[in-house]
Amino acid sequence: MEKLPCEVAVWDIVPAIRAALAQEMVSSGLIQKDVARILQIQPSAVSQYISGKRGYRIVFSDEVLQEIQDLARNLIQGKNTDFSQSFCKICIHARNTTQACDLCEENISRHYTPQQ
């Protein structure tokens, strides 16, 4: 049985976005404990994202990376008012532009049509 597009997002894309956010925030000078608090995840998850043990399977397009960097900057500065909406926007964009893997790409293109 093939993966549903949402399964691909939950297992691959969401962790990759979190990993990229965590890496961006740590490289901006935040400690992992603060990143965990802001992203509302466990510090151990941040550690795994930073070390590449989790969320490492996706290579994002430059556009998606820019959106992740913008969100990280806004979160650090306390400017983001709706994290869920911003995160979902990035996820949808990533699902449409990221070459995850052949299976993921095939499932996404076959089952997911973005709402414009």
N, C-alpha and C positions, 0 to 999 in steps of 0.2 A: 504494500500500500504506500502510495506517495505522500509526502508531507504536504499539508495544507499551507497556504501562504502565511497564515498567522503563526503556524508552528515554526516556520522558517524565521519569522520575525522574533518570536519569543526565544528560540534556542540560539540564534546566530546574530541577528541585527541588534536587538535590544542590548545584549551584553557588550557588543562591540561599540555601541554608542556610549554606554556607561563607561567602558574602558577608555575611550577617547576623551570623554569629559573628565574623568579622573586624572588621566595623564596630563591633560591641558591645565587643570587646576593645580596639580602638584608642580608642574614646570613653571607655573606663575608664582610659586612661592608658598602655597598653602601646605600645611602638614596633612598627612593622611586622615587624621582624626577629624579635622575640620571639613575635609572633602566628604567624608562619610556622613557627617552631620548635615551638610548642605544637600547631598544627594539622597539622604534618608536611607542609607544602606549601612551594613556593618563595616567596621574598619578592616576586618579580614577580607571582605570583598574588594575593598579599595586596594589592599595589598596584592591580591591576586590579579586585579586589573593592571596595576602598575608593573608587576613582574611578568606579565604575558601569559599567566596560567589560565586566565579566563578572558573571553572577549577578543581573542586574537585572530579569528578566522576570516574577518572581513577587511578588505582594503577599500576605503571610501574614496569617492571622487573628490576632486578639489572643492567643488561646490558644497558637498555635504560636510567636508572638513571645516570649511569656512563657517557654516551654520553651527557646527559643534563648538568652534572657537568663540563665536559670538555669544552662544548660550553660556559657555563657561565664564566668559568675561562678565556677562550680566549677572550670573549667579554670584560670582565673587564680589561684585559691586552692590549686590542686593537690589538690582534693578528689574529682575524677572518677576512678573506678577502672576504668571500662569505657567508653571513648570510643565505640567501635563500637556498642555496645548503645544508648547514649544517643542517638547520631546517628541510628541506624535507627528508634528510637522516634519521634523528631521527624519523620523523613522519612515514615513511615507515617501519622502524624497529619496532616502537611501534605498528603499525597496524598488524604486523606479530607475535608479541610476547606478547602483553598485553591482559590480560583477562578483558576487559572492562565491559561487561554485556552479558547476553545470547543472546539478540537480536543483539548487535553489533558484537559479535564473530561469530554468525551464518551468518550475512550479509557479513562480511569481508571474512570468509572462503569460502563462496559460490560464491562471485563475484570477489575477488581480488586474482590475481596470481602475485607474485612479479617477476620483470624482473631482472634476475641475469646476 
